[in-house]
Amino acid sequence: MIIIENEFLKAAIDTKGAQLSSLINKETGVEHMWQAGEAWPWHSPNLFPVIGTLIDNQIIVDGKPYEITQRHGFARYSEFLLIESDSNHAKFSLPYSETTMAMYPYKFDLHIIYDLIDNSLRVTFKVLNRDDKTIYFSVGGHPAFNVPFHPGENYDDYYLEFETEEQLTEHLLSPEGVFSGETRPLKLDGKNLQLTHELFANDALVFKHMKSRQVTIKSHKHDESLTVQFPHFQYLGIWAKTNADFVCIEPWLGHADTAGQHVEFKNKEGVQKLVHGHVFDASYYISI
C-alpha cells in the first residue's frame, strides 16, 4: 500500500489496480472511501480499456472478436508498477503484455497518477500509444464514498448537488448490464438529488448529456461535503449497491454496449482515439 499525505488529506493506494483505497480528512478524521465491505468488494476501481458490460463479453477489432470477461475491463484486476512517488504524489503504470494483447490487441502504457493539492486529490489517467497504429479505448473512475460520513447518521440525511440545474435523462440498463435503448427523465429538486437506497434498485443512473462537471455529496444535518469534479469526462454514472452505505460518482469516457449494437470497437460511442506516438490524459478531482 502506497501512502501519500499533506496537511489536509491522507490517501492510500493499492498497487493492485492502482486503486485508491483510503482518503482521510485529517482535520475531522473521517474516512471518505468505502472500505470494500461485504456489499461490494471494491474501493475505487479504475476502468480500462472498456467501461460497463460488453455484448457477449467481446470487443470487435478489425472484424475479429476479443474476449474481455471482466466488466469495466482488466485494469482493476491487474498489478501495476509504482514508477514514481514522494510525500504527496504517486504514479503507477500498467504496460501491455501478452496477457493484455490476447484480450485487447493494442500496445499501450496506462499511467494512473495521484497528486494531493491542498484539500483535493487529483486522479489522472494517462494513456501512451506504444503501437505503430491508432489505438482505441475507454477509461474512467468508479470511486465509492462512504455515506453517511459519521456514525449515527442516516443515508437519507444526504443528497447530491449538481453544479447547475439539469434536465437529466437516464439511459436505462437491461438486466444483462447493457443499455436497453430506453430512457427516462430524472427530476432534480433544483440542483439536488436526494439519496435513498431505493434510488439504485434498477442499477446505475447513467447520464450521457449533462452540463454539470461537478457533483457534491452534502448533508441536511451539517456543512461537511465532498465534491467530485470531472472537467474532462463526457459521461457520468451514479451507483450504489442497494442498502449499502456508499455512493459512487463515476466520471467516464465511454460506457456499456447497447443491445443490438455490437459494432467495431473503434466505432462505439464514447471510445477514445489515440494516434501513433501520442499521449492522452484526463483528470478528475476529489475535494473535501
C-alpha positions in Angstrom: 0.0 0.0 0.0 1.4 3.4 -1.0 0.7 6.3 1.3 0.7 10.0 0.3 -0.4 12.8 2.6 -0.3 16.6 3.2 -1.7 18.7 6.0 -5.3 18.2 4.8 -5.6 14.7 3.5 -4.0 11.2 3.7 -4.5 8.8 0.9 -3.6 5.1 0.4 -3.3 3.4 -3.0 -3.1 -0.3 -3.6 -0.7 -1.4 -6.4 -3.4 -3.9 -7.5 -5.5 -1.9 -9.9 -3.7 1.3 -8.7 -6.8 1.6 -6.6 -7.5 4.4 -4.2 -8.3 2.5 -1.0 -8.5 5.3 1.6 -8.9 9.0 1.7 -9.0 10.5 5.2 -9.8 14.1 6.1 -7.0 14.8 8.7 -9.0 17.6 10.3 -12.1 15.5 11.1 -10.6 12.0 11.0 -13.4 10.9 8.6 -12.6 8.1 6.2 -14.3 9.0 3.0 -13.7 5.9 0.8 -15.9 2.8 1.1 -13.9 0.2 2.8 -14.7 -2.7 0.5 -17.4 -4.1 2.7 -19.5 -7.3 2.2 -21.9 -5.4 -0.1 -19.3 -4.6 -2.6 -15.6 -5.7 -2.5 -14.0 -2.6 -4.1 -13.0 1.0 -3.1 -12.4 2.9 -6.3 -11.6 0.7 -9.3 -10.0 2.2 -12.4 -11.8 1.3 -15.6 -9.8 0.5 -18.8 -9.9 -0.4 -21.7 -13.7 -0.7 -21.6 -16.4 0.7 -19.4 -19.5 -1.3 -18.4 -20.8 -4.5 -19.9 -19.9 -5.8 -23.4 -22.3 -7.8 -25.6 -21.1 -11.4 -25.3 -18.1 -10.1 -23.3 -16.4 -9.2 -26.5 -14.9 -6.2 -28.4 -14.6 -6.4 -32.2 -11.4 -5.2 -33.7 -10.9 -5.4 -37.5 -13.7 -7.9 -37.6 -12.2 -10.2 -35.1 -13.8 -10.8 -31.6 -11.6 -10.5 -28.5 -13.0 -11.6 -25.1 -12.8 -9.3 -22.1 -14.8 -11.1 -19.5 -14.3 -8.5 -16.7 -16.9 -5.9 -16.5 -15.2 -2.5 -16.8 -12.1 -4.1 -18.2 -9.0 -5.7 -16.9 -7.1 -2.8 -15.3 -8.7 -3.1 -11.9 -7.6 -6.8 -11.7 -4.0 -6.0 -12.8 -0.9 -5.4 -10.8 0.5 -2.0 -11.5 4.1 -0.9 -11.2 4.9 2.0 -8.9 7.2 4.2 -11.1 7.3 7.4 -9.1 6.4 8.6 -5.6 7.0 11.2 -3.0 5.1 12.6 0.0 2.1 13.8 -1.9 2.5 12.2 -5.4 2.4 8.6 -6.7 2.5 7.4 -10.3 1.6 3.8 -11.4 2.0 2.0 -14.7 0.3 -0.9 -16.5 2.1 -1.7 -19.7 0.8 -4.0 -22.4 1.7 -7.7 -22.2 1.0 -11.0 -23.9 -1.9 -11.3 -21.4 -3.5 -8.0 -22.3 -2.9 -8.4 -26.1 -4.9 -11.6 -26.0 -7.9 -9.6 -24.8 -7.2 -6.2 -26.3 -5.0 -6.2 -29.3 -3.3 -2.8 -28.8 0.1 -1.8 -27.4 -0.3 0.8 -24.7 1.0 2.0 -21.3 -1.6 3.1 -18.8 -0.4 5.5 -16.2 -2.6 6.4 -13.1 -1.3 9.4 -11.2 -2.4 10.7 -7.8 -1.5 14.2 -6.6 -2.6 15.9 -3.4 -3.2 19.6 -3.9 -4.3 21.3 -0.7 -7.7 19.7 0.2 -8.0 17.9 -3.2 -6.8 14.7 -4.7 -6.2 14.8 -8.4 -6.5 11.5 -10.2 -5.0 11.5 -13.7 -5.3 8.8 -16.4 -2.6 8.9 -19.0 -2.5 6.6 -21.9 0.6 6.2 -24.1 0.3 4.7 -27.6 3.1 2.2 -27.9 1.7 0.7 -31.1 2.5 1.5 -34.7 -1.2 2.3 -35.4 -4.1 4.2 -33.9 -5.4 2.6 -30.7 -8.9 2.9 -29.2 -10.0 2.6 -25.5 -12.4 3.9 -22.8 -11.3 5.0 -19.4 -12.9 6.2 -16.2 -13.2 6.2 -12.5 -15.5 4.4 -10.1 -14.8 5.9 -6.6 -17.2 4.8 -3.8 -17.7 7.2 -1.0 -19.0 6.5 2.5 -22.5 7.8 3.2 -23.2 8.7 5.8 -19.9 10.4 6.9 -20.5 9.8 10.7 -21.9 7.1 12.9 -25.5 7.6 14.0 -26.5 9.4 10.7 -28.8 8.0 8.1 -28.3 7.5 4.4 -31.2 9.8 3.5 -29.7 12.6 5.5 -27.6 13.1 2.4 -28.1 14.4 -1.1 -26.2 15.1 -4.3 -25.9 18.7 -5.5 -25.1 19.1 -9.2 -23.1 22.1 -10.4 -26.1 23.5 -12.2 -29.8 22.8 -12.7 -30.2 20.0 -15.1 -32.9 18.3 -17.2 -31.4 14.8 -16.7 -32.2 11.8 -18.9 -31.3 8.4 -17.6 -30.1 5.8 -20.1 -31.5 2.6 -18.8 -29.6 -0.7 -18.4 -31.0 -4.1 -19.1 -30.7 -7.0 -16.5 -27.7 -8.1 -18.5 -26.0 -4.7 -17.9 -26.1 -3.3 -21.4 -28.1 -0.3 -22.4 -31.7 -1.3 -23.4 -32.1 1.7 -25.7 -34.8 3.1 -23.3 -34.5 6.4 -21.4 -36.5 8.2 -18.8 -36.3 11.7 -17.2 -34.8 12.1 -13.7 -36.2 15.2 -11.9 -34.0 17.1 -9.6 -35.1 19.4 -6.8 -33.4 22.5 -8.2 -29.8 21.2 -8.4 -30.3 18.4 -5.8 -30.9 14.7 -5.9 -32.0 13.1 -2.6 -30.1 9.9 -1.8 -32.2 6.9 -0.9 -31.3 3.2 -1.0 -34.2 2.7 -3.5 -32.6 5.1 -6.0 -30.4 2.4 -7.4 -32.9 -0.5 -7.4 -32.5 -0.8 -11.2 -28.7 -0.4 -11.3 -26.7 2.7 -12.0 -28.0 6.1 -13.1 -26.2 6.9 -16.3 -26.2 10.3 -18.0 -24.8 10.9 -21.4 -25.5 14.6 -21.8 -25.3 17.0 -18.9 -24.0 20.5 -18.3 -22.6 19.9 -14.8 -18.9 19.0 -14.4 -19.1 18.5 -10.7 -21.3 16.7 -8.1 -21.1 17.3 -4.4 -22.2 14.9 -1.6 -23.9 17.1 1.1 -25.9 16.6 4.3 -29.1 18.1 5.5 -27.6 18.0 9.0 -24.2 19.6 8.8 -21.8 21.5 6.4 -19.3 18.8 5.7 -19.2 17.9 2.0 -17.2 16.0 -0.7 -17.0 17.2 -4.3 -16.1 15.3 -7.4 -15.0 17.5 -10.4 -14.7 15.9 -13.8 -13.9 18.6 -16.4 -12.6 16.2 -19.0 -15.3 13.5 -18.8 -18.4 13.3 -21.1 -20.4 10.7 -19.2 -21.3 10.1 -15.6 -22.5 7.1 -13.7 -24.0 7.3 -10.2 -24.5 4.0 -8.4 -24.7 2.2 -5.1 -25.4 -1.4 -4.1 -29.0 -1.5 -2.7 -29.0 -0.9 1.0 -25.2 -0.4 1.2 -23.9 2.8 2.8 -21.9 4.3 0.0 -22.4 6.2 -3.3 -20.2 6.0 -6.4 -19.7 9.1 -8.5 -18.2 7.8 -11.7 -16.6 10.0 -14.4 -16.4 8.1 -17.7 -15.1 8.4 -21.2 -17.1 5.6 -22.7 -19.9 3.4 -21.5 -21.6 0.0 -21.8 -22.7 -1.5 -25.1 -26.2 -1.0 -26.3 -28.4 -4.1 -27.0 -28.4 -4.9 -30.7 -25.4 -2.7 -31.5 -22.4 -4.9 -31.4 -20.2 -2.7 -33.6 -16.5 -2.4 -34.3 -14.8 -1.1 -31.1 -13.4 2.0 -32.8 -17.0 2.9 -33.9 -18.6 2.6 -30.5 -20.0 5.8 -28.9 -17.6 7.3 -26.4 -14.5 5.4 -27.3 -11.3 7.4 -27.4 -8.9 7.5 -30.3 -5.1 7.9 -29.8 -2.9 8.0 -32.9 0.6 6.6 -33.0 3.2 8.4 -30.9 0.6 10.5 -29.0 -0.4 10.7 -25.3 -3.9 11.0 -23.8 -4.6 12.4 -20.4 -7.7 13.3 -18.4 -8.1 14.1 -14.7 -10.8 14.2 -12.1 -10.6 15.7 -8.6 -11.9 14.7 -5.2 -12.2 17.7 -2.8 -13.1 17.7 0.8 
